[in-house]
Amino acid sequence: MSEPFYVMGILLSSGLALAVVTWMWSHDLDAAGRVFTAMLGCYPLVGAFVVGELVASTRELSVVFYNLHSAVVVLIVPLWFLFTVVYTDRIGWLTRPRLVAAGGVVGGLVLLQASNPLHGLVYSEYEFVTAPFVYVEGVPSPATGAIAALQGVSYIGGMALLGYHYLFETGARRKQTVTLIVGFLPVMAVVGVWQAGLLPGPVDGANNIAGAWTLAFVALAVFRYQLFDVRSLARKRVFEDLRDPLIVLDEERRVVDANDAAVETFPELSNASGESVDDRLPEIVDGNGSFVPEFARYDDESREFDVTVSPLTTVAGTHGHSLVVHDVTATRRQIRDLEQQSAQLERFASTLSHDLRNPLTVADGYAELAYESGDVSHLESTLDAHERMAQIIDDVLTLSREGRTIDEPERVDLGRVVRNAWSSTETGRATLVVEPDADVTVYADRTRLQSVFENLFRNAVEHGIPVDAGESGEHPNLTVRVGRLGDGFYVEDDGPGVPPAEREQVFEYEYTTNEKGTGLGLAIVEAIAQAHGWSVTMTEGTTGGARLEFSEVDVVDDLPGTPSTQTD
């Protein structure tokens, strides 16, 4: 290689280094980015001093340039090690005393190298190599070996830190780390090749030219993976420290990374890198392939989650999404508890002020008549009023207990609970039909769910079969049917039904068409449904009777069955 081509190669690589340094410095950089940029800024200086050595008009001037570029090289490798320390999050190593001591040693060696012509401690003398062109070589001294040892330890230590970091990182950070490792391998390789006599010219010039390979990889890391973008690094810190599950997906919705909280909450994300999130966590997408805003999961307990989706963009475009999953189970339970308690307080106040006042007034009136007339027959009406008040009080207490939010539902066989409730209710000659699709598993409180069906069956019999049905023949054989809805179930009968204008009133406390009833049966049903997080509505049955539909029920799976009929 002739000297002009060698000089041109150094100038091109130095120009590339200067352009990358200028570009990087114009971006927001953190400590690691600034240290790295300072290290890269040494490359143009080395190149300029090497070119100065080669084109100097006198040998004395060549020696000056030789010591200058050697001094800058002494600074590069410690800066490299400092960068790897910061990049791998070992800031704790950089205490003030250590930084002052290390800075003093490195600064002293730089000055010692640059001023060698004055004292000859680093190089005892200088030789001029003439082939393939003229350049300077210093004759080593013991101090030269100490400087070389410092550089070797710094270089190997930095590569070791990156290697260790690679083993314990995932996703884009691993790609960044590999980029750095591969990018700086030529530094050591060039030294070895030069020492073997296979490269011409000064070793610092060869390293400067090889630096273009390094800078290409660094530019890739910075541009493609935003290695030193402070926003990217801030996201990494949030990623590691965030207590909520955080999942990173690429543009194909494959899992790129997941923080510890995500793997702990969703074990199926462990070792899921490169796999579709639709397969590993299907609850997080809907039937159209879009991310859901919220979902529920049932493992050992029922848990509810909100999902926040954010696109991951760089100057090159959108490269994927991040999903932050918030466990809102406790919050939702508290909200439902408060809503239930508020509604119950209002209803209890209405019951106490209205429903209890009426029988109390009746009891007082008949007791006064009995006292004034001495006719004890009036006391029978007084006892009836007291009995009605006792029923109201019992039902209000039931509402208070049954209306509490269900915190820990269990897997319940719906069909079995229906049949148990029918067996424990006085249903006369009525018939129960459980459709095959009602044999499903739901998440519910078994005891309170049975209470729902007992109240519904009792209500159907009381209002669907008149007291004189045995004499008139009207609706003597009431049929109650339980079947499956898309997101719940229904209970209907073939009795007289409820007029459309009154269907919204049936859940009110005071609603009843039976003089002996308290009007709280369906109110209890609604309270239990709301405690589960379900919705319940009254509509017309298939054959014109009353039908209650329960929706938003957590149905787990279908249990194949056959139609079953049960009579009391």
C-alpha distance (Angstrom), angle and dihedral (degrees) to the residues before:
residue distance angle dihedral
M1 . . .
S2 3.83 . .
E3 3.77 121.7 .
P4 3.85 96.5 -110.8
F5 3.82 92.1 56.0
Y6 3.80 90.4 45.4
V7 3.80 91.5 51.6
M8 3.80 90.7 46.5
G9 3.80 91.1 53.0
I10 3.81 91.2 51.2
L11 3.80 92.2 48.1
L12 3.82 92.7 49.6
S13 3.79 93.8 49.1
S14 3.82 91.0 45.3
G15 3.79 90.8 49.8
L16 3.81 90.2 50.4
A17 3.79 90.1 50.0
L18 3.80 91.5 49.7
A19 3.82 91.9 49.1
V20 3.83 92.6 50.3
V21 3.81 91.8 46.9
T22 3.81 91.3 50.4
W23 3.80 91.5 48.0
M24 3.79 94.2 47.6
W25 3.80 93.9 46.2
S26 3.81 89.7 55.7
H27 3.83 89.5 62.1
D28 3.79 129.0 76.3
L29 3.79 104.7 -91.1
D30 3.76 133.7 -177.1
A31 3.82 125.7 -146.1
A32 3.83 93.9 -76.3
G33 3.79 91.5 49.7
R34 3.79 93.6 50.4
V35 3.80 93.2 47.8
F36 3.79 90.0 49.5
T37 3.78 91.8 47.8
A38 3.81 91.0 49.8
M39 3.80 89.3 52.2
L40 3.81 91.6 50.5
G41 3.79 88.9 48.3
C42 3.81 88.0 64.9
Y43 3.83 91.0 64.8
P44 3.83 96.7 70.4
L45 3.82 89.3 47.5
V46 3.79 92.0 51.6
G47 3.80 90.2 47.6
A48 3.80 93.0 49.5
F49 3.81 92.7 49.3
V50 3.84 92.8 46.6
V51 3.79 90.5 51.4
G52 3.81 88.6 47.1
E53 3.81 89.3 53.5
L54 3.81 92.0 51.1
V55 3.81 97.7 46.3
A56 3.84 99.5 34.8
S57 3.79 114.3 131.2
T58 3.82 94.1 -136.0
R59 3.77 136.6 36.4
E60 3.81 91.0 -123.8
L61 3.80 90.7 57.3
S62 3.83 90.8 47.1
V63 3.81 88.8 55.3
V64 3.81 90.7 51.6
F65 3.82 91.8 52.2
Y66 3.81 90.2 44.8
N67 3.80 91.7 56.9
L68 3.79 91.9 44.8
H69 3.79 95.3 54.9
S70 3.80 90.2 42.5
A71 3.82 89.1 53.5
V72 3.82 92.4 51.6
V73 3.82 90.3 49.1
V74 3.82 88.4 55.5
L75 3.82 87.1 59.4
I76 3.84 97.0 47.4
V77 3.80 100.6 66.8
P78 3.84 97.4 48.2
L79 3.81 87.6 49.4
W80 3.80 87.6 52.2
F81 3.79 90.8 53.3
L82 3.81 91.4 46.3
F83 3.79 89.5 52.5
T84 3.83 93.2 52.0
V85 3.81 90.2 49.9
V86 3.82 91.5 53.9
Y87 3.81 94.4 39.6
T88 3.82 93.1 53.3
D89 3.81 91.3 50.6
R90 3.79 97.1 -110.6
I91 3.77 94.1 133.6
G92 3.80 88.5 137.3
W93 3.80 88.5 74.1
L94 3.79 91.2 62.1
T95 3.79 100.7 78.6
R96 3.79 117.3 164.5
P97 3.84 94.9 -108.4
R98 3.80 91.1 50.5
L99 3.80 93.0 47.8
V100 3.81 91.8 48.4
A101 3.81 91.8 48.2
A102 3.81 94.7 45.4
G103 3.80 91.8 44.6
G104 3.80 90.4 51.0
V105 3.82 92.8 50.8
V106 3.80 94.8 46.1
G107 3.81 93.2 43.2
G108 3.79 91.0 49.2
L109 3.81 92.0 50.8
V110 3.80 91.4 48.4
L111 3.81 91.2 52.4
L112 3.81 91.3 43.6
Q113 3.80 90.5 52.8
A114 3.80 95.1 45.3
S115 3.83 93.5 48.4
N116 3.81 96.7 43.8
P117 3.85 94.3 118.7
L118 3.80 86.9 65.3
H119 3.81 97.9 52.5
G120 3.82 110.0 9.2
L121 3.83 93.8 -140.1
V122 3.80 95.8 132.3
Y123 3.80 100.0 34.3
S124 3.79 118.3 22.1
E125 3.80 91.2 -159.0
Y126 3.81 141.9 -17.3
E127 3.77 131.4 -112.5
F128 3.80 127.4 -160.6
V129 3.79 115.0 -137.5
T130 3.80 111.5 -152.2
A131 3.81 103.4 -169.1
P132 2.95 130.8 108.0
F133 3.83 82.7 -3.1
V134 3.79 136.1 -26.5
Y135 3.82 118.6 -75.9
V136 3.82 137.7 145.3
E137 3.80 127.8 -99.8
G138 3.81 122.5 -174.7
V139 3.78 119.5 -139.9
P140 3.83 106.1 -122.2
S141 3.79 124.6 -117.5
P142 3.84 130.4 -173.1
A143 3.82 88.5 -87.2
T144 3.80 89.1 57.5
G145 3.79 89.6 58.9
A146 3.83 90.9 50.8
I147 3.80 91.3 52.4
A148 3.81 91.6 47.2
A149 3.81 90.3 49.7
L150 3.82 91.0 52.0
Q151 3.79 91.0 50.6
G152 3.81 92.9 46.4
V153 3.81 93.6 49.4
S154 3.80 91.7 46.4
Y155 3.80 92.8 49.1
I156 3.80 96.2 45.6
G157 3.81 91.6 42.6
G158 3.80 91.4 53.5
M159 3.81 92.5 48.2
A160 3.82 89.9 48.3
L161 3.81 91.0 52.8
L162 3.79 90.8 50.9
G163 3.81 91.1 47.9
Y164 3.79 91.9 50.9
H165 3.78 90.0 46.0
Y166 3.80 90.7 52.4
L167 3.80 92.2 55.4
F168 3.81 92.9 56.8
E169 3.79 101.4 38.1
T170 3.82 130.1 82.0
G171 3.78 138.3 -163.0
A172 3.79 122.2 4.5
R173 3.81 93.4 -6.4
R174 3.81 89.9 63.3
K175 3.79 89.6 52.2
Q176 3.79 90.5 50.5
T177 3.80 91.3 49.9
V178 3.81 93.1 48.9
T179 3.79 89.0 49.3
L180 3.80 90.5 55.7
I181 3.81 93.9 45.7
V182 3.80 93.9 49.4
G183 3.79 91.5 42.3
F184 3.81 94.0 57.1
L185 3.78 99.6 40.0
P186 3.85 90.8 89.4
V187 3.81 90.5 65.1
M188 3.78 93.3 68.8
A189 3.79 92.9 33.3
V190 3.81 92.5 56.0
V191 3.81 91.9 50.7
G192 3.80 91.0 52.2
V193 3.81 93.7 46.8
W194 3.83 91.4 47.4
Q195 3.79 93.0 49.4
A196 3.82 88.2 52.0
G197 3.81 87.7 59.1
L198 3.78 94.8 -114.7
L199 3.82 96.3 118.1
P200 3.81 124.0 61.9
G201 3.78 127.0 -139.1
P202 3.81 130.9 22.5
V203 3.80 115.7 -22.3
D204 3.82 92.2 -128.1
G205 3.79 89.5 58.1
A206 3.78 91.2 51.3
N207 3.80 90.3 49.1
N208 3.78 89.8 49.7
I209 3.79 92.0 54.5
A210 3.81 91.5 45.5
G211 3.80 87.5 51.4
A212 3.81 88.9 76.2
W213 3.83 87.2 70.5
T214 3.79 89.6 50.7
L215 3.78 92.8 48.1
A216 3.81 91.8 50.3
F217 3.79 90.2 58.0
V218 3.79 91.8 44.4
A219 3.80 91.0 51.2
L220 3.81 88.5 51.5
A221 3.79 91.3 51.7
V222 3.80 92.9 47.0
F223 3.79 97.2 43.4
R224 3.80 101.6 35.5
Y225 3.80 101.2 33.2
Q226 3.82 100.3 22.7
L227 3.79 90.1 -126.3
F228 3.80 96.1 177.7
D229 3.79 100.2 24.5
V230 3.80 104.0 126.4
R231 3.79 90.3 -143.8
S232 3.80 91.0 55.6
L233 3.80 91.3 48.2
A234 3.78 91.0 47.0
R235 3.79 89.3 52.6
K236 3.79 89.4 50.7
R237 3.80 91.2 53.3
V238 3.80 90.8 48.0
F239 3.81 88.9 45.6
E240 3.78 92.7 56.2
D241 3.80 97.2 41.4
L242 3.81 100.3 38.1
R243 3.78 112.0 113.9
D244 3.80 92.5 -157.6
P245 3.81 117.6 82.0
L246 3.82 110.6 -93.3
I247 3.80 122.1 -168.6
V248 3.81 124.4 -171.9
L249 3.81 118.5 -154.4
D250 3.79 131.5 -174.2
E251 3.79 125.0 -132.3
E252 3.82 89.7 -82.4
R253 3.83 90.2 53.6
R254 3.79 91.4 -110.9
V255 3.79 116.7 147.9
V256 3.81 109.7 -100.3
D257 3.79 98.3 169.8
A258 3.80 143.4 -15.9
N259 3.78 127.9 -164.7
D260 3.79 123.8 -125.1
A261 3.81 92.3 -97.0
A262 3.83 90.7 56.0
V263 3.81 93.5 50.1
E264 3.81 91.3 46.0
T265 3.81 92.7 49.5
F266 3.82 95.4 39.6
P267 3.83 108.6 28.7
E268 3.80 90.8 -175.3
L269 3.83 88.1 73.5
S270 3.81 90.6 66.9
N271 3.84 108.7 112.8
A272 3.81 88.9 -1.7
S273 3.81 95.1 130.6
G274 3.80 110.2 138.5
E275 3.81 94.8 15.1
S276 3.79 126.5 111.9
V277 3.80 115.2 -95.4
D278 3.82 87.1 -142.4
D279 3.80 88.3 67.4
R280 3.81 99.0 39.5
L281 3.83 98.6 39.9
P282 3.83 107.7 17.2
E283 3.83 93.4 166.7
I284 3.79 89.9 71.2
V285 3.82 94.2 66.3
D286 3.79 129.9 55.6
G287 3.78 129.9 -137.6
N288 3.81 91.1 -83.4
G289 3.79 93.4 54.2
S290 3.81 94.7 -106.8
F291 3.77 124.1 131.0
V292 3.80 112.3 -99.6
P293 3.83 120.5 -127.6
E294 3.80 91.1 -138.3
F295 3.79 141.4 2.0
A296 3.80 141.5 175.1
R297 3.78 129.6 -129.4
Y298 3.79 129.1 -160.9
D299 3.78 117.3 -158.2
D300 3.79 118.1 127.7
E301 3.80 87.4 -24.4
S302 3.78 139.5 12.0
R303 3.82 113.1 -92.2
E304 3.80 131.2 -179.9
F305 3.80 126.6 -153.3
D306 3.79 138.8 -169.6
V307 3.81 118.7 -150.4
T308 3.81 125.6 -146.1
V309 3.81 113.4 -165.8
S310 3.82 121.8 -161.6
P311 3.83 127.5 177.6
L312 3.81 116.7 -124.4
T313 3.77 107.1 -134.9
T314 3.78 135.8 174.4
V315 3.77 131.6 174.5
A316 3.81 86.1 -82.7
G317 3.82 93.7 58.8
T318 3.79 138.9 -97.7
H319 3.80 113.9 -25.1
G320 3.81 101.9 176.7
H321 3.78 143.4 -55.5
S322 3.76 139.8 -80.3
L323 3.80 119.1 -140.4
V324 3.79 119.6 -157.5
V325 3.80 110.7 -166.2
H326 3.80 117.0 -159.0
D327 3.80 120.4 -160.3
V328 3.81 101.9 -136.1
T329 3.80 97.2 167.5
A330 3.81 95.8 114.4
T331 3.81 93.1 42.7
R332 3.80 93.5 50.1
R333 3.80 91.0 48.1
Q334 3.79 91.6 51.1
I335 3.80 91.2 49.1
R336 3.80 92.3 49.6
D337 3.80 90.8 46.3
L338 3.79 91.7 52.0
E339 3.81 92.7 46.0
Q340 3.78 91.2 48.6
Q341 3.79 93.1 46.7
S342 3.80 92.2 48.0
A343 3.80 92.6 49.4
Q344 3.80 92.0 45.8
L345 3.80 93.0 49.9
E346 3.78 90.8 53.2
R347 3.79 91.9 47.9
F348 3.79 93.7 44.4
A349 3.79 89.9 52.4
S350 3.81 89.8 51.2
T351 3.81 91.7 48.3
L352 3.78 94.3 48.3
S353 3.79 93.4 46.5
H354 3.79 97.2 43.0
D355 3.79 117.2 15.0
L356 3.81 96.4 41.3
R357 3.80 94.3 39.8
N358 3.82 93.6 60.0
P359 3.84 98.4 55.3
L360 3.79 89.4 39.1
T361 3.81 89.7 56.1
V362 3.80 90.2 47.1
A363 3.83 91.7 50.0
D364 3.80 91.7 49.3
G365 3.81 91.1 50.0
Y366 3.77 95.9 50.9
A367 3.80 92.4 42.5
E368 3.81 89.4 53.5
L369 3.83 90.8 48.9
A370 3.78 90.6 50.3
Y371 3.81 90.4 49.3
E372 3.79 94.3 48.1
S373 3.82 98.7 40.8
G374 3.76 100.0 30.6
D375 3.82 87.8 -132.2
V376 3.79 103.8 139.9
S377 3.80 91.4 -168.4
H378 3.83 86.5 83.5
L379 3.82 87.9 65.2
E380 3.80 89.8 69.5
S381 3.79 89.7 65.1
T382 3.80 88.3 45.9
L383 3.80 90.3 54.6
D384 3.81 90.8 47.9
A385 3.82 89.5 53.8
H386 3.80 90.8 48.7
E387 3.81 90.2 49.3
R388 3.79 90.5 52.3
M389 3.82 90.5 50.3
A390 3.80 89.1 50.6
Q391 3.82 90.2 52.3
I392 3.79 91.1 49.7
I393 3.80 91.5 48.9
D394 3.82 91.2 48.8
D395 3.80 91.9 49.7
V396 3.80 92.5 46.9
L397 3.80 89.6 51.7
T398 3.80 89.0 48.9
L399 3.80 89.3 52.4
S400 3.78 89.8 50.4
R401 3.81 91.8 53.3
E402 3.79 100.7 36.3
G403 3.79 95.3 43.8
R404 3.81 94.5 64.4
T405 3.80 114.0 113.5
I406 3.80 116.3 -94.2
D407 3.82 104.0 -118.9
E408 3.80 100.4 174.5
P409 3.82 112.6 27.8
E410 3.79 119.2 -175.1
R411 3.79 134.6 -150.5
V412 3.81 106.8 -84.5
D413 3.81 130.6 -175.4
L414 3.81 100.7 -128.4
G415 3.82 95.6 -159.1
R416 3.79 93.1 51.9
V417 3.81 92.7 50.2
V418 3.82 89.8 49.7
R419 3.81 92.1 53.3
N420 3.81 92.6 45.4
A421 3.80 90.8 51.4
W422 3.81 90.9 49.8
S423 3.79 91.5 51.1
S424 3.80 92.1 51.8
T425 3.83 95.2 48.3
E426 3.83 128.1 81.0
T427 3.81 99.2 -119.1
G428 3.82 102.8 158.5
R429 3.80 112.8 -158.1
A430 3.81 94.2 -17.5
T431 3.81 119.7 126.1
L432 3.81 128.9 -137.6
V433 3.80 121.9 -146.8
V434 3.81 118.2 -171.0
E435 3.79 110.1 -165.2
P436 3.84 116.4 -136.9
D437 3.80 91.6 -116.4
A438 3.83 89.7 58.9
D439 3.80 91.0 68.6
V440 3.80 92.9 93.9
T441 3.76 135.6 126.9
V442 3.80 117.2 -112.3
Y443 3.78 134.4 178.2
A444 3.81 107.6 -113.7
D445 3.78 146.6 120.1
R446 3.80 101.7 -84.9
T447 3.83 96.7 -148.8
R448 3.79 95.8 47.1
L449 3.80 92.4 43.7
Q450 3.81 89.3 55.0
S451 3.81 87.9 49.9
V452 3.83 88.3 56.2
F453 3.80 92.4 56.3
E454 3.82 93.8 42.1
N455 3.81 90.1 54.7
L456 3.80 92.0 45.4
F457 3.81 93.6 48.5
R458 3.81 91.9 46.0
N459 3.81 90.4 48.1
A460 3.82 92.2 48.3
V461 3.80 92.4 51.2
E462 3.81 94.4 44.2
H463 3.80 94.0 49.4
G464 3.80 101.2 26.5
I465 3.83 99.3 52.0
P466 3.81 115.2 48.0
V467 3.79 118.2 -136.5
D468 3.83 91.0 -113.9
A469 3.80 93.7 45.3
G470 3.78 90.5 116.1
E471 3.82 89.7 60.0
S472 3.80 101.0 38.0
G473 3.77 98.4 35.3
E474 3.81 91.5 -132.5
H475 3.86 112.5 149.6
P476 3.82 93.4 -22.4
N477 3.81 91.7 157.3
L478 3.80 107.1 47.4
T479 3.82 115.6 -174.6
V480 3.79 121.0 -151.7
R481 3.81 116.1 -163.7
V482 3.83 129.6 -164.7
G483 3.81 119.7 -165.8
R484 3.79 144.3 157.3
L485 3.81 128.8 -88.7
G486 3.79 125.9 -167.3
D487 3.80 93.7 -95.2
G488 3.79 100.9 11.3
F489 3.79 143.4 -9.5
Y490 3.82 142.2 -83.6
V491 3.81 137.8 -137.6
E492 3.81 117.7 -156.3
D493 3.78 139.4 164.6
D494 3.78 136.0 -163.4
G495 3.79 94.6 -124.8
P496 3.81 126.8 117.7
G497 3.84 92.4 -69.4
V498 3.79 128.9 -150.3
P499 3.84 123.7 -70.2
P500 3.84 111.8 -109.5
A501 3.81 91.8 -118.1
E502 3.82 91.2 58.9
R503 3.82 100.6 42.9
E504 3.79 94.0 95.1
Q505 3.80 91.3 47.8
V506 3.80 96.9 56.0
F507 3.81 91.7 85.3
E508 3.79 93.6 53.5
Y509 3.78 116.8 107.5
E510 3.76 97.9 -119.9
Y511 3.82 97.6 43.0
T512 3.81 114.3 115.4
T513 3.80 138.7 132.7
N514 3.79 92.8 -163.2
E515 3.78 116.6 83.2
K516 3.79 91.8 -147.6
G517 3.79 95.1 47.5
T518 3.79 125.1 95.1
G519 3.81 95.3 -142.3
L520 3.80 90.8 -126.1
G521 3.81 100.7 102.7
L522 3.82 96.9 92.1
A523 3.79 90.4 35.4
I524 3.81 87.2 60.5
V525 3.82 89.8 48.4
E526 3.80 91.5 51.8
A527 3.82 91.8 46.5
I528 3.81 91.9 52.7
A529 3.81 91.3 46.7
Q530 3.80 91.6 51.1
A531 3.81 90.0 47.0
H532 3.82 86.7 60.4
G533 3.80 91.8 46.5
W534 3.82 92.1 -108.8
S535 3.79 131.3 134.0
V536 3.82 122.7 -132.7
T537 3.80 127.6 -166.1
M538 3.81 135.3 177.2
T539 3.80 119.2 -129.7
E540 3.80 140.2 149.1
G541 3.81 119.3 -66.6
T542 3.80 126.2 -124.4
T543 3.80 91.3 -98.8
G544 3.80 96.2 35.7
G545 3.79 99.5 -87.8
A546 3.80 128.4 113.7
R547 3.79 120.3 -62.4
L548 3.81 128.1 -172.3
E549 3.80 117.5 -163.3
F550 3.82 122.8 -158.8
S551 3.81 115.3 -160.5
E552 3.84 137.6 176.0
V553 3.81 87.6 44.7
D554 3.81 116.6 156.3
V555 3.81 99.3 -119.4
V556 3.80 111.7 -173.0
D557 3.78 106.9 -172.5
D558 3.77 144.5 -31.0
L559 3.79 120.3 -96.0
P560 3.85 108.0 -158.1
G561 3.78 112.8 -126.0
T562 3.79 145.5 150.8
P563 3.80 129.4 -111.8
S564 3.78 111.9 -79.4
T565 3.79 128.3 -162.6
Q566 3.79 124.9 -163.1
T567 3.78 131.7 -178.0
D568 3.76 129.2 -174.9
